[in-house]
Amino acid sequence: MNMYQQTRHKPPIVGNIIFWMVMLAAVGLGATHLNSCPLQPNIPIYLMVLGAASLITLSVTYFRDKWDGCALSSICAVFLHLFTFCWLIAGSVWIYPIFPPNSTPGRPHCHRTTYQFAFAITTMMWISVLVSLFIFVLLISCKPEFARSRLIPSRYAFYGATSEGLAADITYKLKVRHDKV
C-alpha cells in the first residue's frame, strides 16, 4: 500500500448508504407504479432510470479507486454523470409542469406517492447541483486571494517567503516599534 492509498480521503459512509437506499427506493417505486401515472407516464420510467444510473455511477466511482488510474473507468464515470444530469433535466420537464398533480383516479392522474417522491428527489438533486456550483464558484473566486496572501512576500521578507515568514516580519516590526517608544 503506497502513501497515497493510506492518506486518501474516505467517502462519508452514512451519506452514501442513505443515497443508495433512496435510489433503490426510486427504482422500486418506479417499477411498482409503472402504469399508475397516465397524466405523465414518463415519471415512473424517470425514477427507474435515475435510480439505476445513479447506482451505477456510484459503483463506478467506488471501483475507480480500486482500479488505480484506469482511464476507462474515468471516462465511464464522466459519461454517467453527464447522462444523469441530462436525465435530471428531462425529469424536470416531466415533473414540474404538472404540479400539483391530479390524484383522483377518475381523470388523468398520477399516483400520489410516486409523484411526490419524484418531485422531492428532483428538487433535492437540483438543490445539490446549485450548492455544488456555488461552492465551486466560491472556491475559484477566492483562490487568488488565498494565494496572494500566502505566496506574495512582503517587501521586508526575503525572496520565496510565505505567510509564515510574513508573520515573523510583523512580529519583528512590532518589536522594533515598541523598542523605539
Kinemage of the C-alpha trace (Angstrom):
@kinemage 1
@onewidth
@group {chain A} dominant
@subgroup {mainchain}
@vectorlist {calphas} color= white
{ca met a 1} P 0.000 0.000 0.000
{ca asn a 2} L 1.553 3.293 -1.058
{ca met a 3} L 1.407 6.646 0.735
{ca tyr a 4} L -1.448 7.904 -1.476
{ca gln a 5} L -3.679 4.983 -0.579
{ca gln a 6} L -3.008 5.421 3.135
{ca thr a 7} L -3.874 9.130 3.230
{ca arg a 8} L -6.751 9.135 0.727
{ca his a 9} L -9.997 10.659 1.998
{ca lys a 10} L -12.711 8.089 2.720
{ca pro a 11} L -16.219 8.954 1.492
{ca pro a 12} L -18.871 9.662 4.109
{ca ile a 13} L -20.358 6.235 4.675
{ca val a 14} L -23.693 7.253 6.212
{ca gly a 15} L -24.486 9.688 3.389
{ca asn a 16} L -23.651 7.075 0.776
{ca ile a 17} L -25.828 4.459 2.458
{ca ile a 18} L -28.751 6.909 2.536
{ca phe a 19} L -28.152 7.775 -1.142
{ca trp a 20} L -28.095 4.069 -2.054
{ca met a 21} L -31.349 3.463 -0.181
{ca val a 22} L -33.096 6.442 -1.803
{ca met a 23} L -32.004 5.395 -5.289
{ca leu a 24} L -33.067 1.792 -4.664
{ca ala a 25} L -36.431 3.149 -3.492
{ca ala a 26} L -36.653 5.205 -6.707
{ca val a 27} L -36.113 2.101 -8.827
{ca gly a 28} L -38.624 0.096 -6.768
{ca leu a 29} L -41.265 2.826 -6.686
{ca gly a 30} L -40.949 3.457 -10.410
{ca ala a 31} L -41.220 -0.245 -11.210
{ca thr a 32} L -44.144 -0.787 -8.830
{ca his a 33} L -46.198 2.107 -10.224
{ca leu a 34} L -45.114 1.881 -13.848
{ca asn a 35} L -48.666 2.211 -15.178
{ca ser a 36} L -50.065 4.350 -12.343
{ca cys a 37} L -49.385 7.759 -13.843
{ca pro a 38} L -51.401 8.291 -17.037
{ca leu a 39} L -51.100 12.079 -16.598
{ca gln a 40} L -47.343 11.812 -17.283
{ca pro a 41} L -46.330 8.198 -17.983
{ca asn a 42} L -42.634 9.084 -18.100
{ca ile a 43} L -42.387 9.795 -14.343
{ca pro a 44} L -42.105 6.123 -13.210
{ca ile a 45} L -39.610 5.484 -16.032
{ca tyr a 46} L -37.708 8.595 -14.939
{ca leu a 47} L -37.493 7.233 -11.392
{ca met a 48} L -36.261 3.823 -12.524
{ca val a 49} L -33.614 5.196 -14.890
{ca leu a 50} L -32.475 7.895 -12.448
{ca gly a 51} L -32.097 5.347 -9.657
{ca ala a 52} L -30.290 2.809 -11.839
{ca ala a 53} L -27.980 5.395 -13.414
{ca ser a 54} L -27.142 6.893 -10.017
{ca leu a 55} L -26.386 3.467 -8.540
{ca ile a 56} L -24.179 2.531 -11.498
{ca thr a 57} L -22.407 5.906 -11.280
{ca leu a 58} L -21.751 5.434 -7.573
{ca ser a 59} L -20.473 1.895 -8.192
{ca val a 60} L -18.116 3.033 -10.965
{ca thr a 61} L -16.867 5.841 -8.721
{ca tyr a 62} L -16.092 3.350 -5.945
{ca phe a 63} L -14.378 0.889 -8.265
{ca arg a 64} L -12.406 3.639 -9.996
{ca asp a 65} L -10.397 3.954 -6.773
{ca lys a 66} L -9.725 0.204 -6.821
{ca trp a 67} L -8.620 0.200 -10.481
{ca asp a 68} L -5.826 2.733 -9.799
{ca gly a 69} L -5.999 5.233 -12.618
{ca cys a 70} L -7.772 3.235 -15.313
{ca ala a 71} L -8.775 5.759 -17.969
{ca leu a 72} L -11.809 3.705 -18.986
{ca ser a 73} L -13.339 3.956 -15.520
{ca ser a 74} L -12.841 7.732 -15.508
{ca ile a 75} L -14.441 8.057 -18.936
{ca cys a 76} L -17.367 5.886 -17.819
{ca ala a 77} L -17.814 7.958 -14.657
{ca val a 78} L -17.847 11.228 -16.631
{ca phe a 79} L -20.302 9.793 -19.172
{ca leu a 80} L -22.599 8.528 -16.403
{ca his a 81} L -22.511 11.875 -14.577
{ca leu a 82} L -23.395 13.698 -17.799
{ca phe a 83} L -26.181 11.220 -18.548
{ca thr a 84} L -27.596 11.601 -15.024
{ca phe a 85} L -27.523 15.385 -15.348
{ca cys a 86} L -29.315 15.274 -18.725
{ca trp a 87} L -31.835 12.805 -17.300
{ca leu a 88} L -32.423 15.189 -14.390
{ca ile a 89} L -33.245 17.933 -16.884
{ca ala a 90} L -35.645 15.607 -18.724
{ca gly a 91} L -37.303 14.599 -15.465
{ca ser a 92} L -37.718 18.240 -14.504
{ca val a 93} L -39.529 18.853 -17.786
{ca trp a 94} L -41.899 15.978 -16.986
{ca ile a 95} L -42.431 16.642 -13.276
{ca tyr a 96} L -42.661 20.382 -12.693
{ca pro a 97} L -45.262 21.349 -15.349
{ca ile a 98} L -47.978 19.140 -13.822
{ca phe a 99} L -47.567 20.463 -10.271
{ca pro a 100} L -49.837 19.999 -8.336
{ca pro a 101} L -50.901 16.693 -9.886
{ca asn a 102} L -54.398 15.327 -10.007
{ca ser a 103} L -54.632 12.303 -7.694
{ca thr a 104} L -58.219 11.257 -8.339
{ca pro a 105} L -58.435 8.010 -10.319
{ca gly a 106} L -61.406 9.104 -12.475
{ca arg a 107} L -59.473 11.648 -14.552
{ca pro a 108} L -55.896 11.587 -15.876
{ca his a 109} L -53.917 11.362 -12.677
{ca cys a 110} L -50.585 10.396 -11.233
{ca his a 111} L -50.056 8.094 -8.281
{ca arg a 112} L -49.629 10.470 -5.354
{ca thr a 113} L -46.630 8.790 -3.684
{ca thr a 114} L -44.825 8.275 -6.978
{ca tyr a 115} L -45.241 11.906 -7.980
{ca gln a 116} L -44.296 13.289 -4.562
{ca phe a 117} L -41.207 11.091 -4.411
{ca ala a 118} L -40.140 12.109 -7.921
{ca phe a 119} L -40.786 15.775 -7.110
{ca ala a 120} L -38.797 15.590 -3.855
{ca ile a 121} L -35.854 13.708 -5.397
{ca thr a 122} L -35.663 16.049 -8.375
{ca thr a 123} L -35.851 19.142 -6.175
{ca met a 124} L -33.156 17.819 -3.820
{ca met a 125} L -30.901 16.960 -6.740
{ca trp a 126} L -31.301 20.472 -8.187
{ca ile a 127} L -30.506 21.953 -4.779
{ca ser a 128} L -27.364 19.818 -4.534
{ca val a 129} L -26.318 20.858 -8.072
{ca leu a 130} L -26.794 24.541 -7.220
{ca val a 131} L -24.974 24.262 -3.883
{ca ser a 132} L -22.087 22.437 -5.578
{ca leu a 133} L -21.941 25.085 -8.293
{ca phe a 134} L -21.975 27.867 -5.677
{ca ile a 135} L -19.142 26.241 -3.713
{ca phe a 136} L -17.142 25.723 -6.923
{ca val a 137} L -17.546 29.376 -7.939
{ca leu a 138} L -16.695 30.498 -4.418
{ca leu a 139} L -13.526 28.409 -4.360
{ca ile a 140} L -12.473 29.585 -7.808
{ca ser a 141} L -13.058 33.236 -6.979
{ca cys a 142} L -11.358 33.050 -3.564
{ca lys a 143} L -8.320 31.102 -4.717
{ca pro a 144} L -6.372 34.163 -5.936
{ca glu a 145} L -6.938 35.921 -2.602
{ca phe a 146} L -5.639 32.952 -0.627
{ca ala a 147} L -2.693 32.545 -2.966
{ca arg a 148} L -1.837 36.240 -2.797
{ca ser a 149} L -1.765 36.267 0.992
{ca arg a 150} L 0.354 33.125 1.192
{ca leu a 151} L 2.720 33.386 -1.753
{ca ile a 152} L 3.461 37.067 -2.310
{ca pro a 153} L 6.144 38.096 0.128
{ca ser a 154} L 6.130 41.417 1.899
{ca arg a 155} L 8.802 43.924 0.983
{ca tyr a 156} L 10.586 43.063 4.204
{ca ala a 157} L 10.689 39.322 3.575
{ca phe a 158} L 13.352 37.511 1.627
{ca tyr a 159} L 12.535 36.023 -1.779
{ca gly a 160} L 10.330 32.945 -1.516
{ca ala a 161} L 8.988 33.634 1.965
{ca thr a 162} L 5.456 32.521 2.727
{ca ser a 163} L 2.872 33.944 5.081
{ca glu a 164} L 4.654 32.259 7.981
{ca gly a 165} L 7.662 34.451 7.193
{ca leu a 166} L 5.300 37.404 6.954
{ca ala a 167} L 4.012 36.716 10.458
{ca ala a 168} L 7.599 36.753 11.732
{ca asp a 169} L 8.171 40.059 9.889
{ca ile a 170} L 5.119 41.625 11.509
{ca thr a 171} L 6.226 40.427 14.926
{ca tyr a 172} L 9.669 41.922 14.302
{ca lys a 173} L 8.147 45.269 13.181
{ca leu a 174} L 6.010 45.451 16.289
{ca lys a 175} L 9.031 44.714 18.462
{ca val a 176} L 11.089 47.425 16.709
{ca arg a 177} L 8.272 49.985 17.117
{ca his a 178} L 7.914 49.074 20.783
{ca asp a 179} L 11.650 49.477 21.341
{ca lys a 180} L 11.601 52.963 19.715
{ca val a 181} L 8.871 54.173 22.056
